[in-house]
Amino acid sequence: MWADPIVVAHITGIPSTREQSWSRLLRYAGHWSLLGYGYWAIEERTTGAFVGEAGFADYHRQIEPSLDGIPELGWVLTPAMHGKGYATEAVRATIEWAAQHFPGGSKIGCIVAPENAKSIRVAIKCGFALAAETAYLQSPALMYLRDLG
């Protein structure tokens, strides 16, 4: 999935190598081991087909405003699964998990490329509010935050 130019178009713009994809998987496992949260694989219920990934991370990004102490929710789907509601369903399920596992009053965040209208819609539908127009790795980025309540 991470080698697909469509998948990475609004993330890095550069398809991942096999080595980079493996490093990403190890980073996901490390999040669970060290922080107690991470990413899940998303599967289609009826077929078991791989849909994508969603979950939380702490990447220690050099971004302003800082996301230090705020779990960052991310989601990515294979192109064949775009536009079918899977992203919204996965993000809502991930938020529900967070509400049960993170301390009361916690905030969660997400970063979206300004041109990624589909992910912006998902973030807003799932209760995120624009917190900042910023930049990450010298590219424009929108930072959204949400209270878990």
C-alpha positions in Angstrom: 0.0 0.0 0.0 2.7 2.5 0.9 4.4 2.0 -2.5 1.3 3.3 -4.3 1.7 6.9 -5.5 -2.0 7.6 -4.9 -1.7 6.5 -1.2 1.3 8.8 -0.5 0.1 11.7 -2.7 -0.9 13.8 0.3 1.5 12.4 2.8 5.1 12.4 1.5 4.4 12.4 -2.2 7.1 9.7 -2.5 6.2 6.0 -2.7 7.8 3.9 0.1 10.4 1.3 -0.6 10.0 -2.2 0.9 12.6 -1.3 3.5 10.7 1.9 4.5 7.4 0.0 4.7 9.0 -2.6 7.0 10.4 0.2 9.2 6.9 1.7 9.4 5.5 -1.7 10.6 8.2 -1.9 13.2 7.5 1.6 14.4 3.8 0.7 14.7 4.7 -2.3 16.9 7.0 -0.1 19.0 4.1 2.3 19.7 2.1 -0.5 21.1 5.0 -1.9 23.2 6.2 1.5 24.5 3.1 3.7 24.6 0.1 1.3 24.8 -1.4 2.6 21.6 -0.7 2.4 17.9 -2.2 1.5 14.5 -4.6 -1.2 13.5 -5.1 -2.9 10.1 -8.5 -2.2 8.7 -10.3 -5.1 7.0 -13.5 -5.3 5.1 -16.0 -7.3 7.3 -17.5 -9.4 4.6 -14.4 -10.4 2.6 -11.5 -9.8 5.0 -9.9 -7.7 2.3 -7.2 -5.3 3.5 -8.7 -1.7 3.5 -5.9 0.3 5.1 -4.6 1.4 8.5 -5.8 3.7 11.3 -4.5 4.5 14.8 -2.5 6.7 17.0 1.1 7.6 17.1 3.6 9.9 18.9 6.1 10.9 16.2 7.8 13.7 18.1 7.2 15.9 15.1 9.0 19.2 14.9 5.8 21.2 14.3 4.3 24.4 15.7 2.1 24.3 17.6 3.6 21.3 19.3 1.7 18.0 19.5 3.8 16.9 22.5 1.6 14.9 24.8 -1.3 14.7 22.2 -1.7 11.4 20.4 -1.9 11.9 16.7 -4.6 10.0 14.9 -3.8 8.9 11.3 -5.6 6.9 8.7 -4.8 5.7 5.2 -6.7 3.5 2.8 -5.9 1.6 -0.3 -7.1 3.5 -3.4 -9.7 0.8 -4.2 -11.4 1.6 -0.8 -11.6 5.3 -1.2 -15.1 6.9 -1.1 -16.8 4.0 0.6 -17.1 5.4 4.1 -14.3 3.2 5.5 -12.2 6.1 6.6 -15.0 7.7 8.6 -16.0 4.4 10.2 -12.3 3.6 11.1 -11.7 7.1 12.5 -14.9 7.0 14.6 -13.9 3.5 16.0 -10.4 4.7 16.8 -11.8 7.8 18.6 -14.2 5.5 20.6 -11.2 3.3 21.6 -9.3 6.4 22.7 -12.2 7.6 24.8 -12.0 4.3 26.7 -8.2 4.1 27.0 -6.9 7.7 27.3 -7.3 9.8 30.5 -10.5 11.8 30.8 -10.1 15.3 29.2 -7.5 14.2 26.8 -7.0 15.8 23.4 -6.2 14.0 20.2 -4.9 15.6 17.0 -4.4 15.0 13.3 -2.4 16.6 10.5 -3.9 16.9 7.0 -2.4 18.3 3.8 -4.6 21.3 2.8 -5.3 19.8 -0.6 -6.6 16.6 0.9 -10.2 17.5 0.9 -11.4 14.0 1.6 -9.4 13.6 4.8 -10.4 17.1 5.9 -14.1 16.1 5.5 -13.4 12.9 7.6 -11.7 14.9 10.3 -14.5 17.4 10.6 -17.2 14.7 10.5 -15.4 13.0 13.3 -15.4 16.1 15.5 -12.0 17.6 14.9 -11.7 21.4 14.7 -9.0 23.3 12.8 -6.4 24.4 15.4 -3.7 25.8 13.2 -2.5 26.3 9.6 1.1 25.3 9.9 3.9 23.5 8.0 5.5 20.2 8.4 8.7 19.2 6.5 8.5 22.5 4.7 5.0 21.7 3.3 1.7 23.4 4.3 -0.3 21.4 6.9 -3.5 21.8 8.7 -3.6 20.7 12.4 -6.9 19.6 13.8 -7.6 18.9 17.5 -10.5 17.2 19.2 -11.4 16.8 22.9 -12.3 13.2 23.9 -14.6 14.7 26.6 
